[in-house]
Amino acid sequence: MGAQEIEYQPLLGYWLKMASATFGCLGLMFFVCLLNPSKHYLTSRLLAFLSIAVGIVILVSSFANELSPSRHPTYIADIVFCFLVGITIIITNYAPKNRT
């Protein structure tokens, strides 16, 4: 995807594993909220805003690092995914409920 080979460094290996574990745990939180949204209402709202914040960080970082879609196309899907997830959760949590 356009990156050069990186020489192994223990600290970078540690940070990569830590970041991967963190994102994995966040993914599990999203899944738990999906299984029972009424029980995890506040958590899902927090995850929505965090997802949008991550999308903003990725967007700003892509411009700062001068990524080009032709050479690094995957970052666009990451940005779109973050915003879609966050906005979808917000819309479904704030939509008026049909109370009968």
Secondary structure, DSSP 8 states (H G I E B T S, - for coil): ---------HHHHHHHHHHHHHHHHHHHHHHHHHH-TTTTHHHHHHHHHHHHHHHHHHHHHHHHTT--TTT-THHHHHHHHHHHHHHHHHHHHHS-----
